[in-house]
Amino acid sequence: MNQSQLIKLGRWLTLLGYFSLLFGLFAWHLLIEPPAKHLISIIIFFQLGPLMLPLFGLLNGKLYTHAWSMYLAIFYFVIGVWYAGHDEDLMIGLYVIFTSLVFFTGTVVYTRYMGKQLKATSSSSD
């Protein structure tokens, strides 16, 4: 694979993992296993709220946003492990672990190869 194909792969993995995580958590908490009525807004705010922060930058392919989104993916990996530790939440835990790993892998690949490409184009224009 050449560098531009790896950049595309990283971008697609990032977006696939991100939106799978976003919609999966949304569906889980509102449709599949809704919590008590008084907790829905709190859970949605604290679990889906952080995912809203990088949305614009990820959609626009911003390198910096992909770079710091790695930390967000790690945060959701920890949440997935926490869920998977309980028998009744094992399935959502495994889902969050998988989608956060896809999200993380995409951000790593995109950041690495896009950074190399930007560095090569900046040094060739000097």
C-alpha positions in Angstrom: 0.0 0.0 0.0 1.2 3.4 -0.8 1.0 6.4 1.6 -2.2 7.9 0.1 -4.0 4.6 0.4 -2.9 4.3 4.0 -4.2 7.8 4.7 -7.6 6.8 3.2 -7.6 3.6 5.2 -6.9 5.4 8.4 -9.6 8.0 7.6 -12.2 5.3 6.9 -11.2 3.3 10.0 -11.5 6.4 12.1 -14.9 7.3 10.8 -16.2 3.8 10.9 -15.0 3.3 14.5 -16.2 6.7 15.6 -19.7 6.5 14.2 -20.1 2.9 15.2 -19.2 3.9 18.7 -21.5 6.9 18.7 -24.6 5.2 17.2 -24.0 1.9 19.2 -23.9 3.7 22.5 -26.9 5.8 21.6 -28.9 2.8 20.5 -27.9 0.8 23.6 -28.9 3.5 26.1 -32.1 4.6 24.4 -33.4 1.5 22.7 -31.8 -1.8 23.8 -31.2 -1.4 27.5 -32.6 2.0 28.6 -31.7 3.0 32.1 -34.1 4.6 34.6 -35.9 7.6 33.1 -34.2 10.0 35.5 -30.7 8.8 34.4 -31.0 8.9 30.6 -30.0 12.5 30.2 -27.0 12.1 32.5 -25.8 8.9 30.8 -26.2 10.4 27.3 -24.4 13.6 28.3 -21.4 11.9 29.9 -21.1 9.0 27.4 -22.0 10.7 24.1 -21.0 14.2 25.0 -17.3 13.7 24.7 -17.8 12.0 21.3 -19.3 15.3 20.0 -16.1 17.2 20.6 -14.1 15.9 17.6 -17.0 15.5 15.2 -16.3 18.6 13.0 -12.5 18.0 12.8 -12.9 14.3 12.0 -15.3 15.0 9.2 -13.0 17.5 7.8 -9.9 15.4 8.1 -8.0 17.6 10.5 -4.7 16.1 11.5 -4.7 17.6 15.0 -8.2 16.4 15.7 -7.3 12.9 14.7 -4.2 13.0 16.9 -6.0 14.0 20.1 -8.9 11.7 19.3 -6.6 8.8 20.1 -7.0 9.7 23.7 -10.7 9.7 23.4 -10.6 6.2 21.8 -8.6 5.0 24.8 -11.1 6.5 27.2 -13.9 4.5 25.5 -11.8 1.4 25.5 -11.6 1.7 29.3 -15.4 2.2 29.4 -15.8 -1.0 27.3 -13.6 -3.0 29.7 -15.6 -1.6 32.6 -18.9 -2.7 30.9 -17.4 -6.1 30.0 -16.6 -6.7 33.6 -20.3 -7.2 34.4 -22.1 -10.2 33.1 -25.2 -8.3 32.2 -23.3 -5.7 30.2 -20.8 -8.1 28.5 -22.2 -7.6 24.9 -22.1 -3.8 25.0 -18.7 -3.9 26.6 -17.3 -6.1 23.8 -18.9 -3.8 21.3 -17.4 -0.7 22.8 -14.0 -2.4 23.1 -14.1 -3.4 19.4 -15.3 -0.1 18.0 -12.9 2.0 20.2 -10.0 -0.2 18.9 -11.1 0.4 15.3 -11.4 4.2 16.1 -8.0 4.1 17.8 -6.3 2.2 14.9 -7.8 4.6 12.4 -6.5 7.7 14.2 -3.0 6.2 14.6 -2.7 5.2 10.9 -4.2 8.6 9.7 -2.0 10.7 12.0 1.2 8.8 11.2 0.9 8.9 7.4 -0.8 12.2 7.0 1.9 13.7 9.2 4.6 12.2 7.0 2.9 13.5 3.9 2.6 17.0 5.3 6.2 17.0 6.4 7.4 15.8 3.0 5.3 18.5 1.2 6.6 21.2 3.5 10.2 20.2 3.1 9.9 19.9 -0.7 8.4 23.4 -1.0 11.3 25.0 1.0 
